[in-house]
Amino acid sequence: MSDKEVDAIEQVINDPEHIRNIAIAAHIDHGKTTLTDNLLARAGMISEKLAGDQRFMDFDDQEAERGITIYSANISMVHEYEGDDYLVNLIDTPGHVDFGGDVTRAMRAVDGVVVLVDAVDGVMPQTETVMKQAMNEGVKPVLFINKIDRLIEEMELTPEEMQERFTNIIRKVNNILRKYADEETAERWSMAVNDGTVAFGSALMNWAISAPYMQETGITFSDIIERTNEGDHEGLSEDAPIEEVVLDMVVKHLNNPKESAQYRIPAIWPGDPESEVGQSMAEQDQEGPFVGVVTNVEDDEHAGTIATARVFSGTVHEGDELYGIESHKTERAQQVGIYSGPRKLTVDDVPAGNIVAITGPDFSTGETIISDDAEEIQPFEQIEHVFEPVVTKAIEPKRTSDLPQLIEELRKRSKEDNTIQVDIDEETGETTVSGLGELHIEAKVERHLEEQGIDIEVSEPIVVFREGITKGSPEVMGKSPNRHNKLEMSVEPIGEDVRKFLKEEYEEVQRNADEQYEVRDALIEAGMDDEEADNILEVHEENVFVNASRGIKNLREIQEYLLDAFKEFCDEGPLAGEPVIGLMVKLHDAKLHEDAIHRGPSQMIPTTKDAMRKGFLQADPELIEPKQKLRIDTPTDTMGDAMTEVSNRRGDVIDMSEEGDSSVIKCKLPVEELFGFEAALKSATNGQGFFSLIDIIFEPLPRNLQEQTILDIRERKGMKQEMPSLEE
């Protein structure tokens, strides 16, 4: 970064109205990183000759090796628009679904997103996923349709055919917008060619066009077609430079931090908007109390820990003492700076409205940070990814002496990426790591441990199942170890609509409700019985504990123990120690010892678990397996072979369609059967077939596989090698 660029940044960094925080997001291989390279090249930050090939923002060795983006990467640049300088803080995000957690965290840091779509492939599943991530965070989109040159040179489409294709892409993107945004927002943010919220071009060839730019320059789409056919890409890049078209669109149509704060802060921060800090965040007041959210954490071999944070209020200075609200600890900002790809530009301070690199503090991603001497505030909502981890591997060091370092490094990985879950069994010593896919664990955990010099042994991928029931149980009795306490309970399955509400909406409704009856009414609207909704004692994941008694003496004194037992039971079900979903536990009656010393946690927790286990095992229990809904694209002549691969892996075809010379198969496949599927599909389709993730769902494991799978899991976990029974 030149002195001139640094000076330009420092001139704008204090003016929120001249700042744009944006992400570039897309389906894998749609040209996102190439677009970023060329924006940087035309901004004078990298060589124009190397742009597109350099993959400047893919600065991790693995990214170069694999040819994909694994980590989100930040950079700041200055763009001139209508005579004014604007600071564009840009985040290049991964396109592969296994690294979608990085996209989710990036969305917390930005106010707008350039959604990139390949003109040839069209809207793909990951396109919808990144749009959903943006909508969840209140991030406004604009659209860039890439690889127009291929429509002209390779596919030889007529102008009318291209227009039809563009119309179809824009319509699908707007439909996704309407699916995940409220009606008013969807209307305001709808993208269209005429208003300039859609641009077209070739990131590889470094040119782009939009309706406003065509009006301004007189360049027509016919000119674009003619010059592309002539191979005049260099001339087009001079007359319709990609950075001018795309960044003009960003500046004009994506909101500055002050504008976006008006609707984003109430959506992602549950605190009082009328408070001093609430008002400061709404105004992006650089003189107000400091508030930031950590969106990324990385270890730098030279600088140590570097936390990326969005500053929502106040200013962070070099040397500041920062307090993490969730971790309850104070850390020092040794340096603060802004990003220049793999490099950081150190500055004295970074004010509200910007994305800052803070060297030194040991915080986790998603943590709300404030000044150490400030009054503690409500933390921001947790950053929740749209998919949950479904693949697990057991990892152990080859040398016992490496175990402490292994555990420390795994905990670091989990802090850096909240879609990586680390579980250390204190009894067995087994360490397991869960992630969004095999590649996710391999790239972000296994490779990292190797680089740290830790030799490891890694198990085959493990699928985490769920446990559930299909019917209600009779009332059953649990007895305490001392035989002085008895609980009468029953269990029953929760309806799908209520489960969906508990999973997707309950926490937000509860957090934002002014009165408890609002939560009750929402549960009833979702389908829960009135009396059940009135008497909920606890909600844990997709499970509910209800007081169905007519009044139990001393219940308040033991309630905490009952709820602790309920949570423990739901985390490790009785079939195979897998998480429980869709369970309603009802407490009907209790007979308790009058002396409190005889109804403490050592008595009541086992009693509660005993009753729930008995009820669960009498309610037709079953293992529930994760499945992926996939879109498979393959040449039509190999569609049959692709479908054979699906059926051989217990897959079900949902839909089939034709798109040009290709066939599209929508199907669902058990995650357990997906290991090695990519290679098998490539082999079956002569290397031309590929698949994309649409969604992750859970469905019952076939009955003929239930018992053996349960026994296999129990063996792996060191549990008794027999099916669970009431007599245990």
C-alpha positions in Angstrom: 0.0 0.0 0.0 1.5 3.3 -1.1 1.8 6.4 1.0 -0.7 8.1 -1.2 -3.2 5.2 -0.6 -2.6 5.4 3.2 -3.1 9.2 3.2 -6.4 8.7 1.2 -7.6 6.1 3.7 -6.8 8.3 6.7 -8.7 11.2 5.1 -11.9 9.1 4.8 -11.8 6.7 7.8 -13.4 9.2 10.1 -16.4 9.9 7.9 -19.0 7.2 8.2 -21.0 8.6 5.2 -18.1 7.9 3.0 -17.4 4.3 4.1 -18.8 1.2 2.6 -18.3 -2.2 4.3 -19.0 -4.9 1.8 -18.5 -8.6 1.2 -18.3 -10.4 -2.1 -20.2 -13.7 -1.9 -21.0 -16.4 -4.4 -21.4 -20.1 -5.2 -18.0 -21.8 -5.6 -16.2 -21.2 -8.9 -18.5 -18.4 -10.0 -15.5 -16.0 -10.2 -15.6 -14.2 -6.8 -11.9 -14.1 -6.1 -11.1 -13.2 -9.7 -13.4 -10.2 -9.3 -11.7 -9.2 -6.1 -8.3 -9.5 -7.7 -9.3 -7.2 -10.6 -10.9 -4.6 -8.3 -7.7 -4.4 -6.4 -5.6 -4.3 -9.6 -7.5 -1.4 -11.0 -7.3 0.3 -7.7 -3.5 0.0 -8.1 -3.0 -2.4 -5.2 -1.7 -5.4 -7.3 -0.4 -6.0 -10.7 -3.0 -5.9 -13.5 -1.1 -8.6 -15.3 -1.4 -11.0 -12.4 -5.0 -10.2 -11.5 -7.2 -13.2 -11.8 -4.2 -15.5 -11.5 -2.6 -14.1 -8.4 -5.6 -14.8 -6.1 -4.2 -12.0 -3.9 -6.8 -12.6 -1.2 -6.1 -16.3 -1.0 -2.9 -15.9 0.9 -3.0 -19.2 2.9 -0.9 -21.9 1.3 -3.8 -24.3 1.2 -5.9 -21.9 -0.8 -3.2 -21.8 -3.5 -2.9 -25.6 -3.4 -6.6 -26.3 -3.6 -7.6 -23.4 -5.8 -10.4 -22.4 -3.5 -11.0 -19.7 -0.9 -10.9 -21.2 2.6 -10.7 -18.1 4.8 -12.4 -14.8 4.6 -9.9 -12.1 3.7 -10.2 -8.3 4.3 -8.8 -5.4 2.4 -9.4 -1.6 2.4 -9.2 0.6 -0.7 -10.2 4.1 -1.7 -12.6 4.6 -4.6 -13.5 8.0 -6.2 -17.1 8.5 -7.1 -18.5 11.8 -8.4 -15.5 13.7 -7.1 -15.5 12.3 -3.6 -13.3 9.6 -2.1 -14.9 6.6 -0.5 -13.3 4.0 1.8 -14.4 0.5 0.7 -13.6 -2.2 3.4 -14.0 -5.4 1.4 -14.2 -9.0 2.6 -13.6 -11.8 0.1 -15.6 -14.8 1.4 -15.3 -18.5 0.6 -17.6 -20.1 -1.9 -17.3 -23.7 -0.8 -20.2 -24.7 1.5 -17.8 -26.3 4.1 -16.4 -22.9 4.8 -19.8 -21.2 5.0 -19.2 -20.2 8.6 -16.7 -17.7 7.4 -19.4 -16.1 5.2 -21.8 -15.9 8.2 -19.2 -14.2 10.4 -18.3 -11.8 7.5 -21.9 -10.7 7.2 -21.8 -9.4 10.8 -19.0 -7.1 9.8 -20.5 -5.6 6.7 -23.5 -3.5 5.6 -23.7 -4.6 2.0 -22.9 -7.6 -0.2 -22.1 -8.0 -3.9 -23.8 -11.3 -4.8 -22.0 -12.7 -7.8 -23.7 -15.2 -10.1 -22.1 -17.1 -13.0 -24.1 -16.3 -16.2 -23.6 -19.8 -17.5 -24.5 -21.8 -14.3 -27.1 -19.3 -13.1 -28.4 -19.2 -9.5 -27.1 -22.2 -7.5 -27.7 -23.5 -4.0 -24.8 -21.6 -2.4 -26.2 -18.4 -4.0 -29.3 -18.9 -2.0 -27.3 -19.8 1.1 -25.2 -16.6 1.0 -28.4 -14.5 0.3 -30.0 -16.1 3.4 -26.9 -15.3 5.5 -27.1 -11.7 4.3 -30.8 -11.4 5.1 -30.3 -12.9 8.6 -27.8 -10.1 9.3 -29.7 -7.3 7.6 -27.1 -6.9 4.9 -28.3 -5.2 1.6 -27.4 -7.0 -1.7 -26.5 -5.8 -5.2 -26.0 -8.3 -8.1 -23.1 -8.8 -10.4 -23.7 -11.3 -13.3 -20.3 -12.7 -14.3 -18.8 -14.6 -17.3 -20.8 -12.7 -19.9 -17.9 -13.4 -22.3 -18.7 -17.1 -22.2 -22.3 -16.5 -23.2 -21.0 -14.7 -26.3 -17.9 -16.6 -27.3 -18.6 -20.2 -26.2 -22.4 -20.5 -26.1 -23.0 -18.0 -29.0 -26.3 -16.8 -27.5 -28.3 -14.2 -29.3 -29.0 -10.9 -27.5 -32.5 -12.0 -27.0 -31.3 -15.3 -25.4 -28.9 -13.5 -23.2 -31.6 -11.1 -22.1 -33.9 -14.0 -21.2 -31.0 -15.6 -19.2 -30.4 -12.3 -17.3 -34.1 -11.8 -16.6 -34.3 -15.3 -15.2 -31.2 -14.8 -12.9 -32.5 -11.5 -11.6 -36.0 -13.0 -11.0 -34.5 -15.9 -9.0 -32.3 -13.7 -6.9 -35.2 -11.4 -6.1 -37.3 -14.4 -5.2 -34.7 -15.5 -2.7 -34.7 -12.0 -1.3 -38.5 -12.2 -0.8 -38.1 -15.6 0.8 -35.8 -14.5 3.6 -36.6 -10.8 4.0 -39.8 -9.1 5.2 -42.1 -7.8 2.6 -41.1 -4.1 3.0 -37.3 -4.8 2.9 -37.7 -7.1 -0.1 -39.5 -4.4 -1.9 -36.9 -1.7 -1.1 -33.9 -4.0 -1.8 -35.2 -5.6 -5.0 -32.6 -5.6 -7.7 -33.1 -4.4 -11.3 -31.1 -3.5 -14.4 -32.6 0.0 -14.9 -31.8 1.3 -11.4 -28.2 0.2 -11.5 -28.4 -2.4 -8.7 -27.4 -5.1 -11.3 -24.1 -5.1 -13.3 -22.8 -7.5 -15.9 -19.3 -8.3 -17.0 -16.3 -10.6 -17.1 -14.1 -10.6 -14.0 -11.5 -12.6 -15.9 -11.3 -10.1 -18.7 -11.6 -7.1 -16.4 -14.7 -5.3 -17.8 -18.2 -4.7 -16.6 -21.2 -2.7 -17.7 -24.4 -1.4 -16.0 -27.4 0.6 -17.2 -26.2 3.9 -15.7 -22.7 3.3 -17.1 -24.1 2.6 -20.6 -26.2 5.8 -20.4 -23.2 7.8 -19.2 -20.7 6.5 -21.8 -23.0 5.7 -24.8 -21.7 2.1 -24.8 -24.5 -0.3 -25.9 -24.9 -4.0 -25.2 -24.5 -4.5 -29.0 -21.1 -2.9 -28.7 -20.2 -5.3 -25.9 -21.2 -8.3 -28.1 -19.4 -7.1 -31.1 -16.1 -6.3 -29.3 -16.2 -9.5 -27.4 -16.6 -11.5 -30.6 -13.6 -9.5 -31.9 -11.6 -10.5 -28.8 -11.2 -6.8 -27.8 -11.3 -7.5 -24.1 -8.3 -5.2 -23.4 -10.2 -2.4 -25.1 -13.3 -3.1 -23.2 -11.4 -3.1 -19.9 -10.2 0.4 -20.7 -13.7 1.7 -21.8 -15.7 -0.2 -19.2 -13.3 -0.8 -16.3 -14.7 -3.4 -13.9 -13.7 -1.5 -10.7 -15.4 1.7 -11.8 -18.7 -0.1 -12.7 -18.8 -2.4 -9.7 -17.5 0.1 -7.1 -19.8 2.9 -8.4 -22.7 0.4 -7.9 -21.4 -0.3 -4.3 -21.1 3.4 -3.4 -24.4 4.5 -4.9 -26.6 1.6 -3.8 -25.1 0.0 -0.7 -25.7 1.8 2.6 -23.1 3.5 4.6 -22.6 2.4 8.3 -24.8 5.2 9.6 -27.7 4.3 7.3 -27.5 0.6 7.9 -27.2 1.1 11.7 -30.8 2.4 11.8 -32.2 -1.1 11.0 -29.3 -3.4 11.7 -28.6 -2.5 15.3 -32.2 -3.2 16.5 -32.1 -6.5 14.6 -28.8 -7.8 16.0 -28.5 -6.1 19.3 -31.2 -6.8 22.0 -30.3 -3.9 24.3 -32.2 -0.7 24.9 -32.1 1.5 21.8 -32.8 4.6 23.9 -29.8 4.0 26.2 -26.6 6.0 25.7 -24.8 3.1 24.0 -27.9 2.3 21.9 -28.0 5.9 20.6 -24.3 5.9 20.0 -24.5 2.8 17.9 -27.5 4.1 15.9 -25.5 7.2 15.1 -22.1 5.4 14.7 -20.8 8.0 17.1 -17.0 7.9 17.0 -16.9 9.8 20.3 -19.3 7.5 22.1 -18.5 4.4 24.2 -16.5 1.8 22.3 -18.5 -1.3 21.2 -17.3 -3.9 18.7 -18.0 -7.5 17.7 -15.2 -9.9 16.9 -15.9 -11.5 13.5 -12.7 -13.4 12.9 -9.6 -14.6 14.9 -6.3 -15.7 13.4 -2.9 -16.6 14.7 0.0 -14.8 13.1 3.4 -16.4 13.6 5.0 -12.9 13.9 2.3 -10.7 15.5 0.4 -13.3 17.6 -3.4 -13.3 17.9 -5.2 -10.9 15.6 -8.9 -10.2 16.1 -11.0 -8.7 13.3 -13.9 -6.7 14.7 -16.6 -4.4 13.4 -16.6 -1.2 15.3 -20.3 -0.2 16.0 -19.6 2.7 18.4 -16.7 4.8 19.6 -13.1 4.4 18.7 -10.5 1.7 19.5 -7.0 3.0 20.1 -3.6 1.3 20.3 -3.0 0.3 23.9 -6.7 0.2 24.9 -7.8 -2.3 27.5 -10.8 -4.2 26.1 -13.4 -6.3 27.9 -15.0 -9.3 26.4 -18.6 -9.5 27.7 -19.0 -13.3 27.1 -15.5 -14.4 28.3 -15.5 -11.9 31.2 -11.9 -11.0 30.7 -9.8 -8.0 29.8 -7.3 -8.0 27.0 -4.9 -5.2 25.7 -5.0 -3.9 22.1 -1.3 -4.0 21.4 -1.9 -2.6 17.9 -4.8 -1.5 15.8 -4.9 -1.3 12.0 -6.8 -1.8 8.8 -6.4 -4.6 6.3 -4.5 -4.8 3.1 -4.9 -8.5 2.3 -2.3 -10.4 4.1 -0.8 -7.2 5.5 -2.1 -4.8 8.1 -1.6 -1.1 8.1 -1.0 0.0 11.6 -2.8 3.2 12.7 -3.3 5.0 16.0 -7.0 4.4 16.2 -10.0 3.1 14.2 -13.4 4.7 14.7 -17.0 3.5 14.4 -18.2 2.4 11.0 -15.0 0.5 10.2 -13.5 -3.0 10.3 -10.5 -3.1 12.5 -7.6 -5.5 13.0 -6.7 -5.7 16.7 -3.4 -7.4 17.6 -3.1 -9.0 21.0 -6.5 -9.8 22.5 -7.5 -13.4 23.0 -11.2 -13.3 22.2 -13.5 -15.8 20.4 -15.4 -15.0 17.2 -18.8 -13.6 17.9 -17.8 -11.9 21.2 -19.0 -8.4 22.0 -16.1 -6.2 23.2 -16.2 -2.9 25.0 -13.8 -0.5 26.8 -12.6 -2.1 30.1 -13.8 0.9 32.1 -17.2 1.1 30.4 -20.5 -0.1 31.9 -21.3 -3.7 30.8 -24.0 -3.9 28.1 -26.2 -6.5 26.5 -24.0 -8.5 24.1 -24.9 -8.7 20.4 -26.8 -11.8 19.2 -24.7 -14.8 18.6 -23.6 -15.3 15.1 -25.5 -18.4 14.0 -24.6 -20.3 10.8 -27.4 -21.6 8.7 -26.1 -25.2 8.8 -24.9 -27.1 11.9 -21.9 -29.4 12.1 -22.8 -33.0 10.9 -19.4 -34.6 10.5 -17.1 -35.7 13.4 -13.6 -37.1 13.6 -11.8 -38.4 16.6 -8.3 -37.0 16.8 -5.4 -38.1 19.1 -1.7 -37.4 19.2 0.7 -40.1 18.2 2.9 -39.0 21.1 1.2 -38.7 24.5 3.4 -35.8 25.3 1.7 -33.8 22.6 -1.7 -34.1 24.2 -1.7 -30.7 26.1 -0.6 -28.9 23.0 -3.2 -30.7 20.9 -6.0 -29.7 23.2 -4.8 -26.1 23.3 -4.6 -25.9 19.5 -8.1 -27.5 19.1 -9.5 -24.9 21.5 -7.9 -22.2 19.4 -9.5 -23.6 16.3 -12.9 -23.6 17.9 -12.4 -20.0 19.1 -11.5 -18.9 15.6 -14.3 -20.7 13.8 -17.5 -21.3 15.8 -18.7 -23.9 13.3 -15.9 -26.1 14.6 -17.0 -27.9 17.8 -14.4 -29.6 20.0 -15.6 -32.2 22.6 -13.1 -33.6 25.1 -14.4 -36.6 27.1 -12.9 -36.3 30.5 -13.6 -39.9 31.3 -12.3 -41.6 28.2 -9.9 -39.0 27.1 -11.3 -39.1 23.6 -11.2 -35.8 21.7 -13.6 -35.3 18.8 -13.9 -32.5 16.4 -17.1 -31.7 14.5 -17.4 -29.6 11.4 -19.5 -28.8 8.3 -17.9 -31.5 6.2 -14.8 -33.6 5.7 -12.9 -30.8 3.9 -13.8 -28.3 6.7 -12.1 -30.5 9.3 -9.2 -31.5 7.1 -8.4 -27.9 6.0 -9.0 -26.0 9.2 -8.0 -28.6 11.8 -5.8 -31.5 10.5 -3.7 -29.3 8.3 -3.2 -26.7 11.1 -2.1 -29.4 13.6 0.4 -30.8 11.1 1.8 -27.3 10.6 2.3 -27.0 14.4 4.4 -30.1 14.3 1.8 -32.3 16.1 1.6 -35.9 14.6 -1.9 -37.1 14.9 -4.1 -40.1 14.2 -7.5 -39.3 12.8 -10.5 -41.6 12.7 -12.7 -42.2 9.8 -15.5 -39.6 9.6 -18.2 -40.1 12.2 -21.8 -39.0 11.7 -23.6 -37.6 14.7 -27.1 -39.0 14.8 -30.0 -37.7 16.8 -32.4 -39.6 19.1 -36.2 -39.2 19.0 -39.5 -40.8 19.8 -42.5 -41.5 17.6 -45.3 -41.7 20.2 -46.2 -40.7 23.8 -45.2 -42.7 26.8 -47.4 -43.7 29.7 -46.7 -42.0 33.0 -43.6 -43.6 34.6 -41.9 -43.3 37.9 -38.3 -42.4 38.6 -36.8 -43.3 42.0 -33.9 -41.6 43.8 -30.9 -43.6 44.8 -31.9 -43.2 48.5 -35.5 -44.3 47.6 -36.9 -41.3 49.5 -38.0 -39.3 46.3 -40.2 -40.2 43.4 -41.1 -38.4 40.2 -44.0 -39.2 37.9 -43.3 -38.1 34.3 -44.1 -38.8 30.7 -42.6 -37.9 27.4 -44.1 -37.3 23.9 -42.9 -36.1 20.5 -43.2 -32.4 19.6 -45.0 -31.5 16.3 -42.9 -30.4 13.4 -44.2 -26.9 13.3 -43.4 -26.3 17.0 -39.9 -27.9 16.5 -39.2 -25.6 13.6 -40.2 -22.6 15.8 -38.0 -23.8 18.7 -35.1 -24.2 16.4 -35.4 -21.1 14.2 -37.3 -18.4 16.1 -37.7 -19.2 19.8 -34.6 -17.5 21.1 -35.2 -14.3 19.1 -38.8 -14.1 20.2 -37.8 -14.7 23.9 -35.0 -12.1 23.7 -37.2 -9.4 22.1 -40.4 -10.0 24.1 -41.4 -7.3 26.5 -43.7 -9.6 28.3 -43.6 -13.4 28.9 -47.1 -13.8 27.4 -45.6 -12.8 24.0 -43.5 -15.9 24.0 -46.5 -18.0 25.1 -48.6 -16.6 22.3 -45.9 -17.3 19.7 -45.6 -20.9 20.9 -49.4 -21.3 20.6 -49.4 -19.8 17.2 -46.7 -22.4 16.2 -49.1 -25.1 17.3 -48.4 -25.8 21.0 -51.3 -26.6 23.3 -52.3 -23.6 25.4 -51.8 -25.3 28.8 -48.4 -26.6 27.8 -47.3 -23.2 26.6 -48.4 -21.7 29.9 -46.3 -24.1 32.0 -43.0 -24.4 30.2 -40.1 -24.6 32.7 -37.2 -25.0 30.2 -36.5 -25.1 26.5 -33.2 -26.8 25.4 -32.4 -26.9 21.7 -35.6 -28.5 20.2 -36.8 -30.0 23.5 -39.3 -28.7 26.1 -39.8 -29.4 29.8 -43.4 -28.8 31.0 -44.8 -28.7 34.5 -48.1 -30.7 34.1 -48.6 -31.1 37.9 -51.4 -29.6 40.0 -48.9 -28.3 42.4 -45.9 -30.0 44.0 -44.7 -29.0 47.5 -41.1 -27.9 47.4 -40.9 -28.0 43.6 -39.2 -24.6 43.5 -36.4 -25.9 45.7 -35.6 -28.9 43.3 -36.5 -27.3 40.0 -32.9 -26.4 39.1 -31.9 -30.0 39.6 -34.7 -31.2 37.4 -33.8 -28.8 34.6 -30.1 -29.7 34.8 -31.0 -33.4 34.4 -33.3 -32.5 31.5 -30.5 -30.8 29.6 -28.0 -33.6 30.3 -30.5 -36.2 29.1 -31.2 -34.2 25.9 -27.5 -33.9 25.2 -26.9 -37.6 25.6 -29.9 -39.8 24.8 -30.4 -43.3 26.2 -30.1 -45.2 22.9 -26.5 -44.4 22.0 -25.6 -41.2 23.8 -26.5 -39.0 20.8 -28.4 -35.7 21.1 -32.2 -35.8 21.6 -34.5 -33.7 19.4 -38.2 -33.1 19.4 -38.9 -34.2 23.0 -41.5 -32.9 25.4 -41.0 -34.0 29.0 -44.0 -33.6 31.4 -43.7 -33.6 35.1 -47.0 -34.9 36.6 -46.3 -35.5 40.3 -43.6 -35.8 42.9 -43.2 -37.4 46.3 -40.3 -35.7 48.0 -38.5 -36.2 51.4 -39.4 -33.4 53.8 -35.7 -32.9 54.7 -33.9 -30.9 52.0 -30.7 -32.8 52.7 -32.3 -35.9 51.2 -33.4 -34.2 48.0 -30.3 -32.5 46.8 -28.7 -32.8 43.3 -27.1 -36.2 43.9 -30.7 -37.6 44.5 -32.9 -35.5 42.2 -30.8 -35.5 39.0 -30.6 -39.3 38.8 -34.3 -39.5 39.7 -35.2 -37.2 36.8 -33.0 -39.0 34.3 -34.4 -42.4 35.4 -37.9 -41.3 34.8 -37.1 -39.7 31.4 -35.2 -42.8 30.3 -38.1 -45.1 31.2 -40.5 -42.9 29.4 -38.3 -42.5 26.3 -37.7 -46.3 25.9 -41.5 -46.8 26.0 -42.2 -44.2 23.4 -41.0 -46.1 20.3 -37.5 -44.5 20.3 -35.4 -44.3 17.1 -32.2 -43.0 15.7 -32.5 -40.0 13.4 -29.9 -39.5 10.7 -28.7 -36.3 9.1 -29.2 -36.0 5.3 -28.1 -33.5 2.8 -30.4 -32.2 0.1 -28.2 -31.9 -3.0 -28.4 -30.5 -6.5 -26.4 -32.7 -9.0 -25.5 -31.2 -12.3 -24.4 -33.7 -15.0 -24.4 -34.1 -18.7 -27.6 -35.6 -19.9 -26.0 -38.7 -21.3 -24.5 -39.6 -17.8 -27.6 -38.8 -15.8 -28.5 -42.5 -15.4 -25.0 -43.2 -14.0 -25.4 -40.3 -11.5 -28.7 -41.6 -10.4 -27.3 -45.0 -9.8 -24.7 -43.5 -7.5 -27.5 -41.8 -5.6 -29.6 -45.0 -5.2 -26.5 -47.1 -4.3 -26.0 -44.8 -1.3 -29.6 -44.9 0.1 -30.4 -41.7 -1.7 -33.9 -40.6 -2.9 -34.4 -38.5 -6.0 -36.7 -35.6 -5.4 -36.8 -33.9 -8.8 -35.2 -34.0 -12.2 -35.0 -31.4 -14.9 -33.2 -30.3 -18.0 -31.1 -27.1 -18.3 -29.6 -26.8 -21.8 -27.3 -29.7 -22.4 -27.2 -30.7 -18.7 -29.5 -32.6 -16.4 -30.2 -31.4 -12.9 -31.0 -34.0 -10.2 -32.3 -32.9 -6.8 -32.0 -35.6 -4.2 -31.4 -36.3 -0.6 -28.5 -38.5 0.7 -27.6 -39.7 4.2 -24.5 -37.9 5.4 -23.1 -41.3 6.4 -23.2 -42.3 2.7 -21.6 -39.1 1.3 -18.0 -39.9 2.2 -16.3 -40.5 -1.2 -19.4 -39.5 -3.1 -17.7 -36.6 -4.9 -15.0 -38.9 -6.4 -17.6 -41.6 -7.3 -19.8 -39.0 -9.0 -16.8 -37.7 -11.0 -16.0 -41.2 -12.1 -19.6 -42.0 -13.1 -19.9 -38.8 -15.1 -16.5 -38.7 -16.9 -15.4 -35.9 -14.6 -18.2 -33.6 -15.5 -20.7 -34.1 -12.8 -20.7 -32.0 -9.6 -23.1 -31.4 -6.6 -24.1 -28.5 -4.4 -25.6 -28.5 -1.0 -29.2 -27.2 -0.8 -30.1 -28.0 2.9 -29.4 -30.3 5.8 -32.4 -32.3 7.2 -32.9 -35.1 9.7 -35.0 -38.2 9.0 -35.4 -41.5 10.8 -32.8 -44.1 10.0 -34.4 -47.2 8.3 -35.7 -49.7 10.8 -33.5 -52.5 9.5 -30.4 -50.4 10.3 -31.5 -49.1 13.7 -30.2 -51.8 16.1 -26.8 -52.4 14.4 -26.1 -48.7 14.2 -27.0 -48.2 17.8 -24.7 -51.0 18.9 -21.9 -49.7 16.6 -22.2 -46.2 18.2 -22.3 -47.7 21.7 -19.2 -49.7 21.0 -17.3 -46.7 19.7 -18.3 -44.7 22.8 -17.3 -47.5 25.2 -20.9 -48.1 26.3 -22.5 -51.5 27.2 -22.7 -53.7 24.1 -26.4 -54.3 24.4 -29.6 -52.5 23.5 -30.8 -50.2 26.3 -33.7 -51.7 28.4 -36.0 -50.6 31.2 -34.2 -52.9 33.6 -31.0 -50.9 33.6 
